[in-house]
């Protein structure tokens, strides 16, 4: 079972080495790594090539270098150029949590009828506090997913379609909505791994532009004919919660947000 790992990059020299080393250190070695680079101006690509050459694994690396219109387009380029049965997306400042991850994915997706493997993530957040996050059930989605910790059978993308390139922050949530419409009970085709699969750093585009991301979620709900009373409540609760968080941060009460998040994720 070949696993394709897609990593979009742009001037990622500060973090890409850790990302790459987390992949080549996996105990399950049947993978390919596809770099989709948005014409980096630093030495991102040289660093990647050197690590693979030093490990004698050049045949596992594929690099696509061309201008793209956003991260959703980069995801899609990687998927289209991949050959694996299973596809995972690992951003250039994220790492696979330990050396067992690809083996866990292969084992989970070897089960009959399972098309999606997902699990926990470790969120490294120096602003509001780091913690382990498990997929929370959602009133709109039902089953919850952590997109950085998802590995998906190619057949799913063929049925559901790729990521919406009109979206800049919430393309993963839009994809989840389409998954729900296509498969109905997503849990039947999903394998949950109760283990952290990816360690990611806060500070990405959707983290920095949370209100814009929430507004894109609204547009996706409308587009997918899911804009009803319950989704309106969901939308406005998220808007209000985000504004409260911003206000508490501005007035120096960031600690309240940290405490609330610890309760939400059941951490100490």
Beta strands, then each sheet from edge to edge (+ up, - down):
strand 1: 3-9
strand 2: 31-37
strand 3: 61-65
strand 4: 86-89
strand 5: 94-96
strand 6: 116-124
strand 7: 131-133
strand 8: 150-153
strand 9: 190-201
sheet 1: 3+ 2+ 1+ 4+ 8- 6+ 7-
sheet 2: 3+ 2+ 1+ 4+ 8- 6+ 9+ 5-
end
